[in-house]
């Protein structure tokens, strides 16, 4: 009895297997019937000038989680494509690698050319997207380079409409108003949360004076040492902007130095540029530029 109960399913399985392998009457058993194979999937990068909506992404960070879709530039969007290119190397590069830095260097140049000037001097930043692991495995070797208008922290995109082609000097970085916490008794922020661009005729406490690029080398492990180095360099930029010697600026007690930028991921990509600003007390906001002011008192 036990053997018969096991043998019946085996017999049925054999019959079914035989039936499955048999071609129906009038057929030759060739399921594709000579059809050509489908072509391999092909990635077509967005064209230069194409605008993309979505996110999130930040300046100098690999936007691996960003979901971006093509959209007309007259509609609200996050970034505008300024170039595409081939990722150098035989393997998917890490963010901190020579191939990634080479792609970023090309993106940096394309962003400035598209904007009509050095993007560092504007409320702008480049967007670099390398292929994902899945895309690389599928044969994609193209990076996408875009340009984004910067929001108040200068590192996140500001949704906008219209093209960024020749956006400078309309989006030039000039006067800004800081927002932060822990004010000193003299009216200066110990920590800054936002850098909001304003017209120099509007009340403000800070003004962009230029950029400074750190020498090549590893990212400083000591935050205090980094701050001291960049502050010293930006101090010289502020003095030149105001038409002062560094000694004259040092003797003033109403103008200080503020800088922004130089994150670790930015440095890893080969961009070692800091934004330098002059800064005055929030208790006595400015209503005009201090360019060329010299040793005169701050304007009322």
C-alpha positions as CSV (number, residue, x, y, z in Angstrom):
1,X,0.0,0.0,0.0
2,X,2.7,2.5,0.9
3,X,4.6,1.9,-2.3
4,X,1.5,2.3,-4.4
5,X,0.5,5.5,-2.8
6,X,4.0,6.9,-3.5
7,X,4.2,5.5,-7.1
8,X,1.0,7.2,-8.4
9,X,2.2,10.8,-8.1
10,X,5.5,9.8,-9.7
11,X,3.6,8.3,-12.6
12,X,1.4,11.4,-13.0
13,X,4.5,13.6,-12.9
14,X,6.2,11.6,-15.7
15,X,3.0,11.8,-17.8
16,X,2.8,15.6,-17.2
17,X,6.4,16.1,-18.0
18,X,6.0,14.1,-21.3
19,X,3.0,16.2,-22.2
20,X,4.8,19.5,-21.4
21,X,7.7,18.5,-23.7
22,X,5.5,17.6,-26.6
23,X,4.7,20.3,-29.2
24,X,1.0,20.9,-30.0
25,X,-0.1,19.6,-33.4
26,X,0.8,22.0,-36.2
27,X,3.6,23.7,-34.4
28,X,7.4,23.3,-34.6
29,X,8.2,23.9,-30.9
30,X,10.2,27.1,-31.7
31,X,8.7,29.7,-29.4
32,X,10.6,32.7,-30.9
33,X,9.9,31.5,-34.4
34,X,13.0,33.2,-35.8
35,X,12.2,36.6,-34.3
36,X,15.3,38.9,-33.8
37,X,16.5,39.4,-30.2
38,X,15.5,42.6,-28.6
39,X,18.2,45.3,-28.5
40,X,20.0,45.9,-25.2
41,X,18.7,48.7,-23.1
42,X,20.3,52.0,-23.9
43,X,20.7,55.0,-21.5
44,X,20.1,58.4,-23.1
45,X,21.3,61.2,-20.9
46,X,19.3,64.4,-20.6
47,X,20.4,67.1,-23.1
48,X,22.2,70.3,-22.2
49,X,19.7,72.9,-21.3
50,X,17.2,70.3,-20.0
51,X,15.7,71.2,-16.6
52,X,15.1,68.5,-13.9
53,X,12.7,68.6,-11.0
54,X,12.9,66.7,-7.8
55,X,15.5,65.8,-5.2
56,X,16.8,65.8,-2.6
57,X,20.5,66.7,-3.2
58,X,23.1,69.0,-1.7
59,X,26.1,70.7,-3.1
60,X,29.2,68.5,-3.5
61,X,27.3,65.4,-2.4
62,X,26.6,62.3,-4.6
63,X,22.9,62.5,-5.1
64,X,22.3,58.8,-4.9
65,X,18.8,59.2,-3.3
66,X,17.7,61.9,-5.6
67,X,14.7,61.2,-7.9
68,X,14.8,63.7,-10.8
69,X,12.5,64.0,-13.8
70,X,12.8,66.0,-17.0
71,X,10.6,69.1,-17.0
72,X,10.3,72.3,-19.0
73,X,12.4,75.1,-17.6
74,X,9.4,77.4,-17.5
75,X,8.1,75.1,-14.7
76,X,9.5,74.9,-11.2
77,X,12.6,72.8,-11.2
78,X,15.8,72.1,-9.1
79,X,18.7,71.8,-11.6
80,X,19.6,72.5,-15.2
81,X,21.8,70.2,-17.2
82,X,25.0,72.0,-18.5
83,X,27.1,69.0,-19.7
84,X,27.4,65.2,-19.8
85,X,30.5,63.1,-20.2
86,X,32.0,59.7,-19.8
87,X,33.2,58.6,-16.4
88,X,37.0,57.8,-16.7
89,X,38.3,54.4,-15.5
90,X,37.2,50.8,-15.7
91,X,35.2,50.6,-12.4
92,X,32.6,52.7,-10.7
93,X,34.6,55.4,-9.0
94,X,34.2,56.3,-5.3
95,X,33.3,59.9,-4.5
96,X,36.8,60.4,-3.2
97,X,38.7,59.2,-6.2
98,X,40.7,60.6,-9.2
99,X,38.0,59.6,-11.8
100,X,35.4,61.4,-9.7
101,X,37.6,64.5,-9.3
102,X,38.2,64.5,-13.1
103,X,34.5,64.4,-13.8
104,X,33.9,67.2,-11.2
105,X,36.7,69.3,-12.7
106,X,35.0,69.1,-16.1
107,X,31.6,69.8,-14.5
108,X,33.0,72.8,-12.6
109,X,34.3,74.3,-15.9
110,X,31.0,73.6,-17.7
111,X,29.0,75.2,-14.9
112,X,31.0,78.4,-15.0
113,X,30.9,78.6,-18.8
114,X,27.1,78.1,-18.8
115,X,26.6,80.7,-16.0
116,X,28.7,83.3,-17.8
117,X,31.3,83.6,-15.1
118,X,32.8,81.8,-12.1
119,X,29.8,80.1,-10.4
120,X,31.6,80.5,-7.0
121,X,30.8,84.2,-7.2
122,X,27.1,83.6,-7.6
123,X,24.2,82.1,-5.7
124,X,24.9,78.9,-7.6
125,X,26.5,75.4,-7.3
126,X,27.3,72.5,-9.7
127,X,25.3,69.3,-9.6
128,X,27.3,66.1,-10.4
129,X,25.7,62.7,-10.7
130,X,27.7,59.6,-11.3
131,X,26.1,56.3,-12.4
132,X,24.5,54.2,-9.7
133,X,25.8,50.7,-9.0
134,X,22.9,49.2,-10.9
135,X,23.3,51.6,-13.9
136,X,27.1,50.9,-14.0
137,X,26.4,47.1,-14.0
138,X,24.0,47.7,-16.9
139,X,26.7,49.4,-18.9
140,X,26.1,53.1,-18.2
141,X,29.3,55.2,-18.1
142,X,27.8,58.7,-18.4
143,X,27.9,61.4,-15.7
144,X,25.4,64.3,-15.7
145,X,26.6,67.8,-14.8
146,X,24.0,70.4,-13.8
147,X,23.8,73.9,-12.3
148,X,21.4,74.8,-9.4
149,X,20.5,78.1,-7.8
150,X,21.5,78.0,-4.2
151,X,19.0,78.4,-1.3
152,X,19.8,80.3,1.8
153,X,22.4,77.9,3.1
154,X,24.3,78.0,-0.3
155,X,24.4,74.2,-0.3
156,X,20.8,73.2,-1.2
157,X,18.9,73.9,-4.4
158,X,16.3,76.6,-4.5
159,X,13.3,75.7,-6.7
160,X,13.1,78.2,-9.6
161,X,11.7,78.8,-13.0
162,X,13.6,80.0,-16.1
163,X,17.0,79.1,-17.4
164,X,20.4,79.6,-15.6
165,X,22.1,80.3,-19.0
166,X,24.3,83.4,-18.4
167,X,22.8,83.8,-14.9
168,X,25.7,85.9,-13.8
169,X,25.7,88.7,-12.8
170,X,22.0,88.6,-12.1
171,X,22.6,86.0,-9.4
172,X,25.9,87.4,-8.2
173,X,26.6,86.9,-4.5
174,X,26.7,90.4,-2.9
175,X,25.1,91.3,0.4
176,X,23.5,88.8,2.7
177,X,21.8,88.8,6.0
178,X,22.7,86.1,8.5
179,X,20.4,84.1,10.7
180,X,21.6,82.0,13.5
181,X,21.8,81.7,17.3
182,X,23.8,82.5,20.4
183,X,24.3,86.2,19.8
184,X,27.3,87.7,21.5
185,X,26.8,90.9,23.6
186,X,28.1,92.9,20.7
187,X,25.5,91.4,18.3
188,X,27.4,88.7,16.4
189,X,26.2,85.2,15.8
190,X,28.3,82.4,17.3
191,X,26.5,79.9,15.0
192,X,25.0,80.6,11.6
193,X,22.0,78.7,10.1
194,X,21.2,80.7,7.0
195,X,22.8,83.1,4.6
196,X,20.0,85.0,2.9
197,X,20.9,87.1,-0.1
198,X,19.5,90.6,-0.1
199,X,20.1,93.8,-2.1
200,X,22.8,95.9,-0.5
201,X,20.3,98.7,-0.1
202,X,18.3,96.5,2.3
203,X,19.3,96.0,5.9
204,X,22.1,93.4,6.2
205,X,25.0,92.4,8.4
206,X,27.3,90.7,5.9
207,X,28.8,91.2,2.4
208,X,30.5,88.8,0.0
209,X,34.1,90.0,-0.8
210,X,35.5,87.1,-2.8
211,X,36.7,83.5,-2.8
212,X,39.9,81.8,-1.5
213,X,41.2,78.4,-2.6
214,X,43.1,76.3,-0.1
215,X,46.3,74.6,-1.2
216,X,46.3,71.0,-2.3
217,X,46.5,68.3,0.4
218,X,44.4,66.2,2.7
219,X,41.3,67.6,4.4
220,X,42.4,69.2,7.7
221,X,41.6,66.9,10.6
222,X,41.6,69.8,13.1
223,X,38.5,72.0,12.6
224,X,40.1,74.8,14.7
225,X,43.2,74.8,12.5
226,X,41.0,74.9,9.4
227,X,39.1,77.8,10.7
228,X,42.2,79.7,11.7
229,X,43.7,79.2,8.2
230,X,40.6,80.2,6.2
231,X,39.8,83.1,8.5
232,X,43.3,84.5,8.1
233,X,43.0,84.2,4.3
234,X,39.6,85.8,4.2
235,X,40.8,88.6,6.5
236,X,43.2,89.6,3.7
237,X,40.3,89.4,1.2
238,X,38.2,91.7,3.4
239,X,41.0,94.2,3.8
240,X,41.6,94.4,0.0
241,X,37.8,94.7,-0.6
242,X,37.5,97.6,1.7
243,X,40.7,99.3,0.5
244,X,42.6,98.8,3.8
245,X,45.8,97.3,4.9
246,X,45.5,94.3,7.1
247,X,46.8,96.4,10.1
248,X,44.1,99.0,9.4
249,X,41.4,96.3,9.3
250,X,42.8,94.8,12.5
251,X,42.5,98.1,14.3
252,X,38.9,98.5,13.4
253,X,36.5,97.0,16.0
254,X,33.4,97.2,13.8
255,X,34.2,94.8,10.9
256,X,34.9,91.1,11.2
257,X,35.5,88.1,8.9
258,X,33.0,85.3,8.1
259,X,33.5,82.4,5.7
260,X,31.5,79.6,4.3
261,X,32.2,76.4,2.4
262,X,35.1,73.9,2.5
263,X,33.1,70.8,3.5
264,X,34.8,67.4,3.5
265,X,32.9,66.1,0.5
266,X,33.7,69.4,-1.4
267,X,37.4,68.9,-0.6
268,X,37.3,65.3,-1.7
269,X,36.1,66.4,-5.2
270,X,39.0,68.7,-5.5
271,X,37.1,72.0,-4.8
272,X,38.9,73.7,-2.0
273,X,37.2,77.1,-2.4
274,X,35.8,79.1,0.5
275,X,33.4,82.1,0.3
276,X,34.8,85.1,2.2
277,X,32.5,87.7,3.7
278,X,32.9,90.8,5.9
279,X,30.6,90.9,8.9
280,X,29.2,93.7,11.1
281,X,27.0,93.6,14.2
282,X,23.4,92.8,13.8
283,X,22.7,95.7,16.2
284,X,23.9,98.2,13.5
285,X,22.8,96.7,10.1
286,X,24.3,98.1,6.9
287,X,22.3,99.7,4.0
288,X,25.1,100.0,1.5
289,X,28.2,98.2,0.2
290,X,31.5,98.7,2.1
291,X,33.6,98.2,-1.0
292,X,36.4,100.8,-1.0
293,X,35.2,102.3,2.2
294,X,38.7,102.6,3.6
295,X,39.2,103.9,7.1
296,X,35.9,105.9,7.1
297,X,33.2,105.1,9.7
298,X,30.5,102.6,8.8
299,X,27.6,104.3,6.9
300,X,24.6,104.9,9.0
